Amino acid sequence: MRQDVYRGCGRLAPDGGLRGMIPFQVYMLRGRDFSNAGRISSSIKRVLKENKFDPGVIQRIAIITYEAEINLACYTYYGYLWIYFLNDRIKIVVKDSGQGITDIALAMKEGYSTASEEIKRLGFGAGMGLANIKKNSDLMFLHSLPGIGTTLQIEVLLNPDQKREPMNITMEEVLTRTNFTLLTEGIDLTRNVTGGFAGDMLSDVNANSREGNIWITILAHPNGIAVASLKEHAGIIISGGIKPGGDFLERALRENIPVLFSELSTYEVVTILSGLGITANH
């Protein structure tokens, strides 16, 4: 997938950041490129962090751009994503060439999906993408022509969000107090945990997990790391006894996401974490 960024010319704010500009970035995305899915939203998140945008705004933009990126990978031939940095809002425009949407009202319903079984096996296609985008947008406009493509316009106002309080336990303590195996040696484990989330559908995790959560899953596709990074999870526990492959672990090391492994079922892992005081989505 091409990830060339075409930066718009604009006037820098007095502090040298993005505010006060009419700047933009443009990304080209190709359909069916699931191995690279999530990298564009990660890149956008880094830009927002570097320019000190509010963490709540960054999280919402990350969710929106990730879901848009996955929709493009699942249902289109190719598409473009523009992100504009305005004084009081961030505007995102996504335009694609693809199958289009026949019934927009139906497509907006949580759980409605036209994804193939192949896509669902990769952890996508839960029917939460557009619903997640709407949930995190202040303004959303969707126009689609079946057989031609779709245009999506989103605006997010630059209002602060509340920050979640951490629990009094770190990933390092989770590792030392359980018999789980650490698969990502050398990664910092001192981050505080805010709760736990168990789930195997990426759209569900993207919508409902929270910053600082430990994510418990059997899913070992590299795109899971993209979601964990966007949501700023404290770490991942792979349950069920099937270890992730090298691509998954390499991406985890790159994104600084601790990965633990257990032969136990997800239910058993959740029970152990509850015994440590880690409750669901605290």
N, C-alpha and C positions, 0 to 999 in steps of 0.2 A: 504494500500500500504506500502510495506516495504521501509524504508528510511535509512537502515543501510549504513553507509559510511565506506568504506574500504580505509584507507589512505595509500598511497604508501610511502615507506621509501625513504628519499631523503636528500640531503645536504641543510641545511638552508643558506640563504643569510647572509652576514655580519650584516644586520640590523635585523635579526631574522625573516624576512618575507619569502614569497614564492619565490621571485625572486632568480634565480641562482640554483633552485632545478630542479630535474627531478621528481617531485612528482605528484601524481594524486589522484583523488577521484573517487570512483565508486558508482553508485546508481542503485538499482534494481527497476524497475517500472512494475506495473501490469495493464493490459488492463481493461477498463471499470470502473476504480476507479476514477470517476470524483469528488467525494467529497474531495479527497486529491490532485487533480491536481493543480499544481502551487507551491507546497511546496518545491519540490526539487530545482526549479529555484530560489526560495526565499532563500534557504539555500546557494546555490552557490553565490548569490549576496552578502549575508552577509560576506562570506569568502573573497570575492574580496574587499569589503569595509574595512574590518578589516586590510587587507594588503595594503590598500591605493593605489589601482589601479586607473587609470584615470576614472573619472565619465562617459565619453563617451564610454570607453571600457566596463565598468560595464553594462551600459545600453544595449549595443549590445549583450553582453553575456547573459544578462537576457532575452532579446527577443528571442534569438536563443534557449536557453535551455527551455524556456516556450513552444515555438511552438513545439519543439521536444517532450517534455513531453506530450503535448496534443495529438499529432499525435499517440504516443504510447497508450494513453488511448482510443483513438477513433478506432484504426485500428489493434491492435495487441493483442496477448495473454499475452506477457510479453516482457521486453527488459531491456537492460543495457545502462547506460550513463557514459562514462569516461570523465573526464576533466583533461588535463595535463597543468601544469604551466611551460612554457619554458622561456628562457631569453628574447626573443623578440616577443613572441606570446603566445596565449592560444589555445590549440588544444582540440577539442571536438569530441568524437566518440560515435555514437549511433548505437546499433545493436539490432534488435528485431526478434522475432518469430511471424509471422503473415501472413496476406493475401498477402503481397508484392505489388509491383506496376507493372502493365502491360505495361503502356505507360509513361515513365518518362518525356518525353518532354511535354506531355499533362498535367501531374500532376504538372509540374512547372509553368503552366500558372495561373495567378491571376484569382480567381473566379471558377476554375474547382474543383469540389468536388464529391466524391462518398459517402459522409456521409449519414447515415440514417436520416429520419425525427425526430426520437427520439433524436439523437445527435444534430441536428440543433435546436430543441426546447430548448436545454440546453445552446445555444449561441455559439456552436462550428460548425465546418464544413463549414465555409464560403469559403473554397478554397484558403486561404491566407497563410497557414502554411509554406509550402516549399518556396513560394515566399518571405515571410518575412525573413526566414532563409537566403536565398540567398542574399537578400538586405543588410543584416547586416554582411555578411561574407566577408573576403578577399579571401578566397579559400574554395570551396565546391565541394565535390565528393560524388556521390550517386550511389549505386549499389543495385539492387533488383532482386529477383527471385520470380515470382508469386507463391503463395501457400507455400512459405518457409519463406521469410522475407527480411528485408532491412538493409543495412549498410550505414550510413551517416558519413562523415568525414568533419569537418569544422575547419578553422583556422582564428583567429582574431589577427591582428597585434596590438602591444601595442602603437598605435599612439593617441595623445590627440585629443579631439573633442572640438568644441566651446561650451561654456556654455550659456544657454538661459537667457536673462535678464528678471527679474520679472516686473510685472506691479505694480503700486502704490496702491494695494488693497490686503487685507488679507481675509481669510475665515471668520474671526470674523466680519469684516465689511460687508461681503456678508450676513451673518446671521442677523445682526442688521438692515440692510437696506432693507430687504425683509420680507415677512411673512412666509418664509420657516421654517419647524420644524427641530430642531436638534435631531437626533436619537441616537447619540453617546456622551452622557454626559461625561465630564472629559477629552476629547481629546484636545490637543493643537490646537488652531485655529489661531495662529499668523503667519502661513506660508504665504508668498506672492504668489499670483496667476500669472501665465504666460499667461493665455488664457483659452478658453473653447473648449470642444470637445463633440459633441452629436453623439451617436451611440449605437447600441444594439448588434453588433456582436463582440465577443471578439478579433478575429483575426484582424478586422479592427481597433479596439481601440489600440491593441498592435502595429500595424504597423504605425498608423498615429497620435495618440495623443502624447503629449509631457510632459516632466517633468514640474511639477507645474500647469498643466491644471486642471480645474474643469471638471469632466466628468458628462454629463447629460444623463441619460438612464432610461429605464423602466425595465431593467434587474436586477433581485434581487437574482441571484444564487450566492452562496459563492465564486465561481471561479472568479467572477467579482472583488472581493477584492484582489485576487492574482494578477490580471492584474494591478489594481490601485497601488498596492504596488510595483510591478516590475517597473512600469513607473514613480513611485514617484509622483503621482497626489496630488494636494493640497487638493482634496476632491471629493466626489461624491454627485450628486443631483439625487434622485430617483423621477422621474416625473410620471404623469399618475394616481396617486391616489391609487396604490396598494403598501402597505408597505412591506418591506422585512421581512423575518422571523428571528427567533432567531439565527440560524446558521450564517446568513449573518452578523448580527450585532456583534455577538461574535467575528467573524473573523476580522471585521473592528476594533474593540477595540484592538485586539491582534496586528494588523498590524499598529495601530495608523493612521487610515484613517477616517477623519470626514465624516459623512453621514448626508445629509440634505434631507428632504422630502417635496414634494409639490403635491397638488391635480391637479395642472395645467398640461397641455400638455407639451411635450418637446419643441415645438415651442414657447409656451408662456413663458417658463422658459428662453429659449435662448434670447427672446426679452427683458425680465427683466434684464438679465445679460448684454446685450448690452447697456442698459440704464445706467448701472454702469460703463461702459467703458471697459467691459471684452469682447474682440473680439475673433473670432474663431482662435485657433492655432497661437496666436501671437508669 
